[in-house]
Amino acid sequence: MESNIFLGFLLMFLLYNNARAEISDHLREDIPDLDMEPSSASSAHLNGKELPAVPQNSVQTHPRRHIKSKRRMKRRYKCYSCEPPCRDPYEFTHTCQNAIQCWKSRTRDADGQVQESRGCSTSPDQLPMICSQNSLKINGPSKRNTGKFVNVVCCAGDYCNEGDFPELLPFDNNDVTVITADTSSISKMLVAVLGPFLVIAMLGAVTIFFIRRSHRKRLAASRTKQDPEAYLVNDELLRATSAGDSTLREYLQHSVTSGSGSGLPLLVQRTLAKQVTLIECIGRGKYGEVWRGHWHGESIAVKIFFSRDEESWKRETEIYSTILLRHENILGFIGSDMTSRNSCTQLWLMTHYYPLGSLFDHLNRNALSHNDMVWICLSIANGLVHLHTEIFGKQGKPAMAHRDLKSKNILVTSNGSCVIADFGLAVTHSHVTGQLDLGNNPKVGTKRYMAPEVLDESIDLECFEALRRTDIYAFGLVLWEVCRRTISCGIAEEYKVPFYDVVPMDPSFEDMRKVVCIDNYRPSIPNRWSSDSLMAGMSKLMKECWHQNPNVRLPALRIKKTIHKLASADEKIRLDFDEVCV
């Protein structure tokens, strides 16, 4: 068995060597036969032109083949050799030995410069490259106009490459193509390169758009099938409507609601947290955080309460759900929800989003003109009038007191007007039933903005009018903050909070009681305001708002009318504000 295997391998080895020898012979046969004999017909014709005669012992190359090429080229020759420029045809710098063939050439470069050279070929591999430059056809078609740029004469014999160099065909300047930068060609190339990418990108964008559109439709359909109670309204309802939008009343009349005049139907609110994507945190406070969220293609504000402030969340949701609360100067309410994130219960309150932020932030960033100041003060007063006023009727609105009015709880809209926000401490009162709803929230308002009767604890918490007058006191301090940042006589004061000069940044209850009740101190008014009729009128108004005696303070409607009257007396102020008398 082993002997048979050995004989098989031996036979395969012999066959392999034999095949290798055959292939080698065939390859050698393909080399042109350059074994030249001395001939008298050594002058060849190239492209119809007779070239100069070659010496007697040289022969022109041609593609004739031999069968046994491995027997050729046994004889070696001596040749002249010189590098260009060989200015003298008979100037030979040196000779080369052991050459298979000798050659001499004349070449013309792209600039029309002619150069001559002589040399020899010592290896058969060099012959196709040198001696085939101006041949008619060797393993393929010859190049056009080769005779105008290259003429190489090869010969076999000792020193057969002496004498004159071969001539080139006549040269015309039109044969030289000057390549210049073509802007049209560059633009075409750019279009050819970038065009397909742009087309593919556009097709991809269109495809992604239709895929996402189809996906949203399928997702909405599947949600409706899985939880029909959660989606009682269409997409038009799920868009955040602007304050006072008539669409609100329409869908309230045609859907199952929580009885609110503000916000979405109750069953829709229960799924809001699943539909909102939180984008960035835009504020933090003692109650929790405020985030900018994304909901149905719009930015909304998401107020996230700490679990310990559940009463504030409940109270604010209850106040926002009051019938007919919706107003252009009251923060627009979308809904509330309770959700769990990272194993932690979160209480969400979703409202309209205003990129300019609070009035506190706005005053820190900007100085105000007279027109800006009036627009801000009038819009706050307008919102306060709506809040304090009771609307009678089948679907009426109770009177409300904010109890925590300050610049941080007032937001600035894109047109420069303001909306009142943060109703966690608000109370309601109905003259029809005589009921005063204080809520279950034990927290108190901001100490810096507390009225004297609250600080000395002389206020009657069962009297709604007393609670409403505390809002007027706080509004007087807000008016001072706004007027301080108003440019008057070319000067605007740096923003400061009320009582910045007499109490610390976080004053205690006792600090404020001493300053406001005992010392009877109020924010100082600059003397230059007296020379400005508008600012003088505003300073008189704010003094009446923060008066020590609550009964002397003006009602919200009187404040609104006074501001409007002051603005109308100033020709520089243009108001587009539609006054609504309540």
C-alpha positions as CSV (number, residue, x, y, z in Angstrom):
1,M,0.0,0.0,0.0
2,E,2.7,2.5,0.9
3,S,4.7,1.6,-2.2
4,N,1.7,2.4,-4.4
5,I,1.3,5.8,-2.7
6,F,5.0,6.6,-3.2
7,L,4.8,5.7,-6.9
8,G,1.7,7.9,-7.3
9,F,3.5,10.9,-5.8
10,L,6.6,10.2,-8.0
11,L,4.4,10.1,-11.1
12,M,2.7,13.4,-10.2
13,F,6.1,15.0,-9.6
14,L,7.4,14.0,-13.1
15,L,4.2,15.2,-14.8
16,Y,4.5,18.6,-12.9
17,N,8.2,19.1,-14.1
18,N,7.2,18.2,-17.7
19,A,4.3,20.6,-17.8
20,R,6.5,23.3,-16.3
21,A,9.1,22.9,-19.0
22,E,6.4,23.0,-21.7
23,I,5.0,26.3,-20.4
24,S,8.5,27.8,-20.1
25,D,9.2,26.9,-23.8
26,H,5.9,28.5,-24.9
27,L,6.6,31.7,-23.0
28,R,10.0,32.0,-24.6
29,E,8.6,31.5,-28.1
30,D,6.5,34.7,-27.6
31,I,9.6,36.9,-27.4
32,P,10.2,38.6,-30.8
33,D,13.1,37.2,-32.8
34,L,15.7,39.9,-32.6
35,D,18.5,37.7,-34.0
36,M,19.5,40.1,-36.8
37,E,21.7,39.3,-39.8
38,P,23.7,42.0,-41.5
39,S,21.7,43.1,-44.5
40,S,22.0,45.7,-47.2
41,A,18.3,46.5,-46.7
42,S,18.9,48.0,-43.3
43,S,17.1,51.2,-44.1
44,A,13.5,50.8,-42.9
45,H,10.4,52.7,-43.8
46,L,8.3,54.1,-40.9
47,N,4.9,55.7,-41.7
48,G,5.8,56.1,-45.3
49,K,9.0,58.0,-44.8
50,E,12.4,56.6,-45.6
51,L,14.8,56.8,-42.6
52,P,18.5,57.3,-42.9
53,A,20.7,54.3,-43.8
54,V,22.0,52.2,-41.0
55,P,25.6,51.0,-41.1
56,Q,26.4,47.7,-42.9
57,N,26.5,45.6,-39.8
58,S,23.1,46.7,-38.3
59,V,19.7,45.3,-38.9
60,Q,16.2,46.8,-38.2
61,T,13.9,45.0,-35.7
62,H,10.8,43.2,-36.9
63,P,8.3,40.7,-35.2
64,R,9.5,37.5,-36.9
65,R,9.4,34.6,-34.5
66,H,11.6,31.4,-34.1
67,I,10.4,28.1,-32.8
68,K,13.5,27.4,-30.7
69,S,14.0,30.9,-29.3
70,K,16.1,29.6,-26.4
71,R,19.0,29.0,-28.8
72,R,19.1,32.6,-29.9
73,M,21.2,35.6,-28.7
74,K,24.3,33.7,-27.8
75,R,26.6,36.2,-29.3
76,R,27.5,39.4,-27.4
77,Y,28.5,42.8,-28.8
78,K,30.3,46.0,-27.9
79,C,28.3,49.3,-28.3
80,Y,28.8,53.0,-28.0
81,S,26.9,54.7,-25.2
82,C,26.2,58.3,-24.3
83,E,23.6,60.1,-22.3
84,P,21.6,63.1,-23.8
85,P,22.5,65.5,-24.9
86,C,24.9,63.8,-27.4
87,R,25.6,67.0,-29.3
88,D,28.2,65.6,-31.6
89,P,27.0,62.5,-33.5
90,Y,30.6,61.1,-33.3
91,E,31.1,62.0,-29.6
92,F,31.2,58.7,-27.6
93,T,31.6,59.1,-23.9
94,H,32.1,55.4,-23.3
95,T,31.3,51.9,-24.5
96,C,29.3,49.1,-23.0
97,Q,30.3,45.4,-23.1
98,N,28.4,42.1,-23.3
99,A,25.4,43.6,-25.1
100,I,22.7,41.6,-26.9
101,Q,21.9,44.6,-29.2
102,C,23.0,48.2,-29.7
103,W,20.6,51.1,-30.2
104,K,20.5,54.8,-30.9
105,S,17.5,57.1,-30.6
106,R,16.1,60.5,-31.1
107,T,13.2,61.7,-29.0
108,R,11.0,64.9,-28.8
109,D,9.4,65.9,-25.5
110,A,6.0,67.8,-25.0
111,D,7.8,71.2,-25.3
112,G,9.3,70.2,-28.7
113,Q,12.8,69.8,-27.4
114,V,14.8,67.1,-29.3
115,Q,17.4,64.8,-27.5
116,E,19.7,62.1,-28.8
117,S,21.2,59.1,-27.0
118,R,23.0,55.8,-27.6
119,G,23.2,52.7,-25.6
120,C,22.9,48.9,-25.4
121,S,20.6,46.2,-24.2
122,T,22.2,43.6,-22.0
123,S,19.1,41.7,-21.0
124,P,16.4,40.1,-23.2
125,D,13.8,41.8,-21.0
126,Q,14.9,45.2,-22.2
127,L,14.3,44.5,-25.9
128,P,10.5,44.8,-25.9
129,M,10.7,48.1,-24.1
130,I,13.5,49.8,-26.2
131,C,13.4,48.2,-29.6
132,S,9.6,48.2,-29.9
133,Q,9.0,51.9,-29.4
134,N,8.4,52.6,-33.1
135,S,7.4,49.2,-34.4
136,L,4.1,48.9,-36.2
137,K,2.5,46.2,-34.0
138,I,3.8,44.1,-31.2
139,N,1.1,42.4,-29.1
140,G,-1.3,45.1,-29.9
141,P,-1.9,48.2,-32.0
142,S,0.7,50.9,-32.2
143,K,0.1,54.4,-30.9
144,R,-0.7,57.3,-33.1
145,N,2.0,59.8,-34.2
146,T,4.7,57.8,-32.4
147,G,7.2,58.6,-35.2
148,K,6.9,62.3,-34.4
149,F,8.1,61.8,-30.8
150,V,10.3,58.6,-30.7
151,N,12.6,56.9,-33.3
152,V,14.8,54.1,-32.0
153,V,17.1,52.0,-34.2
154,C,18.4,48.7,-32.8
155,C,21.1,46.7,-34.4
156,A,23.3,43.6,-33.8
157,G,27.0,44.0,-34.3
158,D,30.1,45.6,-32.7
159,Y,29.7,49.3,-32.5
160,C,26.8,49.3,-35.0
161,N,25.1,52.2,-33.3
162,E,27.7,54.7,-34.6
163,G,26.9,57.4,-37.2
164,D,23.9,59.8,-37.4
165,F,20.9,59.5,-35.2
166,P,17.5,58.5,-36.8
167,E,15.3,61.3,-38.0
168,L,11.8,62.1,-36.6
169,L,8.7,62.8,-38.6
170,P,7.9,66.5,-39.2
171,F,6.5,68.2,-36.2
172,D,3.5,70.7,-36.2
173,N,2.6,73.0,-33.3
174,N,-1.0,71.9,-33.7
175,D,0.1,68.4,-32.5
176,V,0.7,69.7,-29.0
177,T,-2.4,69.9,-26.8
178,V,-2.1,72.5,-24.1
179,I,-4.1,71.4,-21.0
180,T,-5.6,74.3,-19.1
181,A,-7.9,74.5,-16.2
182,D,-11.5,74.5,-17.6
183,T,-14.1,75.8,-15.1
184,S,-16.9,74.1,-17.1
185,S,-15.1,70.8,-16.8
186,I,-14.6,71.2,-13.1
187,S,-18.2,72.1,-12.6
188,K,-19.2,69.1,-14.6
189,M,-17.0,66.9,-12.6
190,L,-18.4,68.3,-9.3
191,V,-21.9,67.6,-10.6
192,A,-21.0,64.1,-11.6
193,V,-19.5,63.4,-8.2
194,L,-21.9,65.2,-5.9
195,G,-25.0,64.8,-8.0
196,P,-25.6,61.1,-7.1
197,F,-25.0,61.8,-3.4
198,L,-27.6,64.6,-3.4
199,V,-30.1,62.5,-5.2
200,I,-29.6,59.6,-2.8
201,A,-29.9,61.9,0.2
202,M,-33.1,63.4,-1.1
203,L,-34.6,60.0,-1.8
204,G,-33.5,58.9,1.7
205,A,-35.1,61.9,3.3
206,V,-38.4,61.4,1.4
207,T,-38.4,57.7,2.3
208,I,-37.7,58.3,6.0
209,F,-40.5,61.0,6.0
210,F,-43.1,58.6,4.6
211,I,-41.9,55.7,6.8
212,R,-42.2,57.8,10.0
213,R,-45.6,59.1,8.9
214,S,-46.9,55.6,8.3
215,H,-45.4,54.5,11.6
216,R,-47.2,57.3,13.5
217,K,-50.5,56.3,11.9
218,R,-50.0,52.6,12.8
219,L,-49.0,53.5,16.4
220,A,-52.0,55.8,16.9
221,A,-54.3,53.1,15.5
222,S,-52.8,50.4,17.8
223,R,-53.0,52.7,20.9
224,T,-56.7,53.3,20.2
225,K,-57.4,49.6,20.0
226,Q,-55.5,48.8,23.1
227,D,-56.8,51.6,25.4
228,P,-59.8,53.3,23.8
229,E,-60.6,55.3,27.0
230,A,-57.2,57.0,27.0
231,Y,-57.8,58.6,23.5
232,L,-61.2,60.2,23.5
233,V,-60.1,63.1,21.3
234,N,-58.3,63.6,18.0
235,D,-55.0,65.2,17.3
236,E,-56.5,68.7,17.0
237,L,-57.4,68.5,20.7
238,L,-54.0,67.3,21.7
239,R,-52.3,70.5,20.5
240,A,-51.6,73.1,23.2
241,T,-54.0,75.9,22.4
242,S,-53.2,79.5,23.1
243,A,-54.7,81.3,26.0
244,G,-58.4,82.2,25.4
245,D,-58.6,79.9,22.3
246,S,-62.2,79.2,21.4
247,T,-61.3,75.6,20.6
248,L,-61.3,74.9,24.3
249,R,-65.0,75.5,24.8
250,E,-65.8,73.4,21.7
251,Y,-64.0,70.3,22.8
252,L,-65.2,70.7,26.4
253,Q,-68.8,70.5,25.2
254,H,-68.2,67.4,23.1
255,S,-66.0,65.2,25.4
256,V,-65.9,63.6,28.8
257,T,-64.1,66.2,30.9
258,S,-63.2,66.8,34.5
259,G,-65.5,69.8,34.6
260,S,-62.5,72.2,34.1
261,G,-62.5,75.3,32.0
262,S,-58.7,74.9,31.5
263,G,-56.6,71.9,30.5
264,L,-57.4,68.7,28.7
265,P,-60.1,66.1,29.5
266,L,-59.4,64.1,32.6
267,L,-58.9,60.7,30.8
268,V,-56.4,62.3,28.4
269,Q,-54.5,63.8,31.4
270,R,-54.0,60.3,32.8
271,T,-51.7,59.4,29.9
272,L,-49.9,62.8,29.4
273,A,-46.6,61.6,31.1
274,K,-46.3,58.8,28.5
275,Q,-46.6,61.3,25.6
276,V,-44.1,63.9,26.9
277,T,-40.4,63.8,26.3
278,L,-38.3,65.8,28.8
279,I,-35.6,67.9,27.0
280,E,-33.8,70.1,29.5
281,C,-34.1,71.4,33.0
282,I,-34.8,75.2,33.0
283,G,-35.3,75.9,36.7
284,R,-35.2,74.6,40.2
285,G,-36.9,75.7,43.4
286,K,-38.0,74.6,46.8
287,Y,-41.0,72.8,45.3
288,G,-39.1,70.8,42.7
289,E,-37.9,71.4,39.1
290,V,-39.2,72.9,35.8
291,W,-38.3,71.1,32.6
292,R,-38.8,72.0,28.9
293,G,-40.6,69.1,27.3
294,H,-41.7,68.0,23.9
295,W,-45.3,67.0,23.3
296,H,-47.0,66.5,20.0
297,G,-44.5,68.6,18.1
298,E,-44.6,71.5,20.6
299,S,-42.5,72.7,23.5
300,I,-44.3,72.7,26.9
301,A,-43.2,73.4,30.5
302,V,-43.3,70.5,32.9
303,K,-43.3,71.4,36.5
304,I,-42.2,68.3,38.5
305,F,-43.1,68.5,42.2
306,F,-41.3,66.6,45.0
307,S,-43.4,63.9,46.6
308,R,-43.5,65.9,49.8
309,D,-45.2,68.7,48.0
310,E,-48.2,66.7,46.9
311,E,-50.6,69.2,48.5
312,S,-49.2,72.0,46.3
313,W,-49.5,69.9,43.2
314,K,-53.1,69.0,44.1
315,R,-54.0,72.6,44.9
316,E,-52.5,73.9,41.7
317,T,-54.2,71.3,39.6
318,E,-57.5,72.1,41.3
319,I,-57.1,75.8,40.7
320,Y,-56.1,75.4,37.1
321,S,-59.1,73.1,36.6
322,T,-61.5,75.9,37.7
323,I,-64.1,76.8,35.1
324,L,-63.4,80.0,33.1
325,L,-60.0,80.5,34.6
326,R,-58.4,80.5,31.2
327,H,-57.2,84.0,30.3
328,E,-54.6,85.6,28.2
329,N,-52.7,86.8,31.3
330,I,-53.0,83.6,33.2
331,L,-50.5,80.7,32.5
332,G,-52.1,78.3,30.1
333,F,-52.7,74.8,31.6
334,I,-52.4,71.6,29.7
335,G,-52.8,68.9,32.3
336,S,-51.3,67.1,35.3
337,D,-50.3,63.5,35.8
338,M,-48.6,61.2,38.4
339,T,-45.9,59.0,37.1
340,S,-42.9,56.9,38.3
341,R,-39.4,57.5,37.1
342,N,-36.4,55.5,38.4
343,S,-38.6,53.9,41.1
344,C,-39.6,57.4,42.3
345,T,-43.1,58.9,42.2
346,Q,-43.2,62.2,40.3
347,L,-46.0,64.7,40.2
348,W,-46.2,66.5,36.9
349,L,-48.0,69.7,36.0
350,M,-47.8,70.6,32.3
351,T,-48.4,74.2,31.1
352,H,-47.5,76.4,28.1
353,Y,-43.8,77.2,27.6
354,Y,-42.4,80.7,27.4
355,P,-38.7,80.8,26.3
356,L,-38.1,84.3,27.9
357,G,-38.6,82.8,31.4
358,S,-39.8,84.7,34.5
359,L,-40.1,88.4,34.9
360,F,-37.2,88.1,37.5
361,D,-34.9,86.7,34.8
362,H,-36.2,89.2,32.2
363,L,-35.4,92.2,34.4
364,N,-32.0,90.9,35.2
365,R,-31.2,90.7,31.5
366,N,-32.8,93.8,30.1
367,A,-33.5,97.5,30.7
368,L,-37.0,98.6,29.7
369,S,-38.4,101.5,27.7
370,H,-41.5,103.3,28.9
371,N,-43.6,101.3,26.5
372,D,-42.2,98.0,27.7
373,M,-42.8,99.0,31.3
374,V,-46.4,99.9,30.7
375,W,-47.1,96.8,28.7
376,I,-45.7,94.6,31.5
377,C,-47.5,96.3,34.3
378,L,-50.8,96.5,32.5
379,S,-50.8,92.8,31.5
380,I,-50.1,91.8,35.1
381,A,-52.9,94.0,36.4
382,N,-55.2,92.6,33.7
383,G,-54.5,89.1,34.9
384,L,-54.9,90.0,38.5
385,V,-58.3,91.6,37.8
386,H,-59.5,88.4,36.1
387,L,-58.1,86.3,39.1
388,H,-59.8,88.5,41.8
389,T,-63.1,88.8,40.0
390,E,-66.0,86.4,40.5
391,I,-67.9,85.5,37.3
392,F,-71.6,84.6,38.0
393,G,-73.6,82.2,35.9
394,K,-74.3,78.5,35.4
395,Q,-70.6,78.0,34.5
396,G,-69.2,80.8,36.6
397,K,-65.8,81.3,38.2
398,P,-65.1,82.0,41.9
399,A,-63.0,84.9,43.0
400,M,-59.4,83.9,43.7
401,A,-56.4,85.3,45.7
402,H,-52.9,84.3,44.6
403,R,-51.1,84.7,47.9
404,D,-47.6,84.3,46.4
405,L,-47.4,87.0,43.8
406,K,-43.8,87.9,42.9
407,S,-41.5,88.5,39.9
408,K,-40.4,84.8,39.8
409,N,-44.1,83.7,39.6
410,I,-44.8,85.9,36.6
411,L,-43.7,84.7,33.1
412,V,-42.9,86.9,30.1
413,T,-44.4,86.0,26.7
414,S,-42.8,86.6,23.3
415,N,-44.7,89.8,22.7
416,G,-43.5,91.4,26.0
417,S,-46.7,90.9,28.0
418,C,-46.9,88.8,31.1
419,V,-48.9,85.8,32.5
420,I,-49.4,85.0,36.2
421,A,-48.3,81.5,37.3
422,D,-47.9,79.2,40.3
423,F,-51.2,78.8,42.1
424,G,-50.1,76.4,44.7
425,L,-51.2,78.7,47.6
426,A,-54.2,80.2,45.9
427,V,-57.6,80.4,47.7
428,T,-61.1,80.7,46.1
429,H,-64.3,82.4,47.3
430,S,-67.9,82.3,46.1
431,H,-70.3,85.0,47.0
432,V,-73.2,82.8,46.2
433,T,-72.4,80.1,48.7
434,G,-70.2,82.2,50.9
435,Q,-67.6,79.4,50.9
436,L,-63.9,80.2,51.3
437,D,-61.6,77.4,50.2
438,L,-58.1,77.8,51.7
439,G,-57.0,74.3,50.7
440,N,-54.9,71.9,52.8
441,N,-51.5,73.3,51.9
442,P,-49.7,74.4,55.2
443,K,-47.1,76.4,53.4
444,V,-46.9,80.2,53.4
445,G,-45.8,82.6,50.7
446,T,-42.5,84.3,50.1
447,K,-41.5,86.3,53.2
448,R,-40.0,89.2,51.2
449,Y,-43.3,89.9,49.5
450,M,-45.6,89.4,52.6
451,A,-47.9,92.2,53.6
452,P,-47.6,93.8,57.0
453,E,-50.8,92.2,58.3
454,V,-49.4,88.8,57.4
455,L,-46.1,89.4,59.1
456,D,-47.7,90.7,62.3
457,E,-50.4,88.0,62.1
458,S,-53.2,90.4,62.3
459,I,-54.9,89.3,59.1
460,D,-58.3,87.6,59.2
461,L,-57.8,84.4,57.2
462,E,-61.6,84.0,57.0
463,C,-62.0,87.2,55.1
464,F,-61.4,86.9,51.4
465,E,-61.1,90.6,50.9
466,A,-58.1,90.7,53.3
467,L,-56.4,87.9,51.3
468,R,-57.0,89.8,48.1
469,R,-55.4,92.9,49.5
470,T,-52.2,91.0,50.2
471,D,-51.9,90.4,46.5
472,I,-52.1,94.2,45.9
473,Y,-49.3,94.8,48.4
474,A,-47.1,92.2,46.6
475,F,-48.1,93.8,43.2
476,G,-46.8,97.2,44.5
477,L,-43.4,95.6,45.1
478,V,-43.4,94.1,41.6
479,L,-44.2,97.5,40.1
480,W,-41.2,98.9,41.9
481,E,-39.0,96.2,40.5
482,V,-40.2,96.9,36.9
483,C,-40.0,100.7,37.2
484,R,-36.4,100.5,38.6
485,R,-35.3,98.8,35.4
486,T,-37.1,101.4,33.2
487,I,-34.9,104.0,31.5
488,S,-35.8,107.4,32.9
489,C,-33.7,110.5,32.1
490,G,-31.3,108.2,30.3
491,I,-30.6,106.1,33.4
492,A,-31.9,102.6,34.4
493,E,-31.1,101.3,37.8
494,E,-29.4,97.9,38.3
495,Y,-32.0,95.2,39.1
496,K,-32.5,94.6,42.8
497,V,-35.1,92.7,44.8
498,P,-37.3,94.6,47.2
499,F,-35.7,95.4,50.6
500,Y,-32.3,94.4,49.2
501,D,-30.6,97.1,51.3
502,V,-32.1,96.2,54.7
503,V,-32.5,92.4,54.9
504,P,-30.3,89.5,53.8
505,M,-30.8,87.4,50.7
506,D,-32.9,84.9,52.5
507,P,-34.6,86.9,55.2
508,S,-36.3,85.4,58.2
509,F,-39.9,86.0,59.3
510,E,-38.6,88.3,62.1
511,D,-36.3,90.2,59.7
512,M,-39.2,91.2,57.5
513,R,-41.6,91.9,60.4
514,K,-39.1,94.4,61.9
515,V,-38.4,96.2,58.6
516,V,-42.0,96.3,57.3
517,C,-44.2,96.4,60.5
518,I,-42.0,98.1,63.1
519,D,-39.8,100.4,61.0
520,N,-42.6,100.9,58.4
521,Y,-39.8,100.8,55.7
522,R,-40.6,100.6,51.9
523,P,-38.3,100.4,48.9
524,S,-36.7,103.8,48.1
525,I,-37.9,105.8,45.0
526,P,-35.2,107.7,43.0
527,N,-35.6,111.5,43.0
528,R,-35.3,111.8,39.2
529,W,-38.6,109.9,38.7
530,S,-40.4,113.1,39.8
531,S,-39.2,114.8,36.6
532,D,-40.8,112.1,34.5
533,S,-44.6,112.3,34.5
534,L,-45.1,108.6,33.8
535,M,-42.6,107.5,36.4
536,A,-44.0,110.0,38.9
537,G,-47.5,108.6,38.4
538,M,-46.2,105.0,38.7
539,S,-44.4,105.8,42.0
540,K,-47.6,107.3,43.4
541,L,-49.5,104.1,42.4
542,M,-47.0,101.7,44.0
543,K,-47.2,103.7,47.2
544,E,-50.9,103.3,47.3
545,C,-50.5,99.5,46.6
546,W,-48.0,98.9,49.5
547,H,-49.8,101.1,52.1
548,Q,-49.5,100.0,55.7
549,N,-53.3,100.1,56.0
550,P,-54.9,97.3,53.9
551,N,-58.1,99.3,53.5
552,V,-56.3,102.1,51.7
553,R,-54.9,99.9,49.0
554,L,-56.4,100.1,45.5
555,P,-58.4,97.2,44.0
556,A,-56.9,95.5,41.0
557,L,-59.4,97.1,38.5
558,R,-58.5,100.6,39.8
559,I,-54.8,99.9,39.3
560,K,-55.4,98.7,35.8
561,K,-57.4,101.8,34.8
562,T,-54.8,104.1,36.4
563,I,-51.9,102.5,34.5
564,H,-54.0,102.8,31.3
565,K,-54.7,106.4,32.0
566,L,-51.0,107.2,32.7
567,A,-50.0,105.5,29.4
568,S,-52.7,107.3,27.4
569,A,-51.4,110.7,28.6
570,D,-47.9,110.0,27.2
571,E,-47.8,110.5,23.4
572,K,-44.7,108.3,23.1
573,I,-46.5,105.2,24.3
574,R,-48.6,103.2,21.8
575,L,-50.8,100.6,23.3
576,D,-52.4,97.7,21.3
577,F,-53.9,96.5,24.6
578,D,-57.7,96.0,24.4
579,E,-59.0,97.1,27.8
580,V,-61.8,94.9,29.1
581,C,-63.7,96.4,31.9
582,V,-64.9,93.8,34.4
